Amino acid sequence: MCVLVVVVVVVVVVVVVVVVVVVVVVVVVVVVVVIVVVIVVEVIVVIVVVVVVVVVVVVVVVVVVVVVVVVPVVVIIVVVVVILSDFL
């Protein structure tokens, strides 16, 4: 059972790292695209781009918060269930 817990924790950590890396890459790409668009186009499009950036940032923040909150909770639940199953 302890091996199972270690495997689950390692998998969860790897998934969290991958999600965070993907989110960071997406944010960097979006920011670069926004900078290029802002340099190239007019004010109306800039306003639209700013709105899109705000939406993307909000989504990224929500994803990061969910990952930071949900993943530890799931890990704790798995560990507790495994520990309890050893006693039962």
CORURLIN-V466433 format. One line per field, one symbol per residue. ss: DSSP state (H for helix, E for strand, - for the rest). phi: phi as a letter, one per 20 degrees, with the letter a starting at -180 (. if undefined). burial: 1 if it has 24 or more other C-alpha atoms within 12 Angstrom, else 0. A space follows every 10 residues. Layout:
ss = ???
phi = ???
burial = ???
//
This chain:
ss = -HHHHHHHHH HHHHHHHHHH HHHHHHHHHH HHHHHHHHHH --HHHHHHHH HHHHHHHHHH HHHHHHHHHH HHHHHHHHHH HHHHHHH-
phi = .ffgffffff ffffffffff ffffffffff fffffffffe deffffffff ffffffffff ffffffffef ffffffffff fffffffe
burial = 0000000010 0100010001 0010001001 0001000000 0000000010 0010000001 0001001000 1000100000 00000000
//
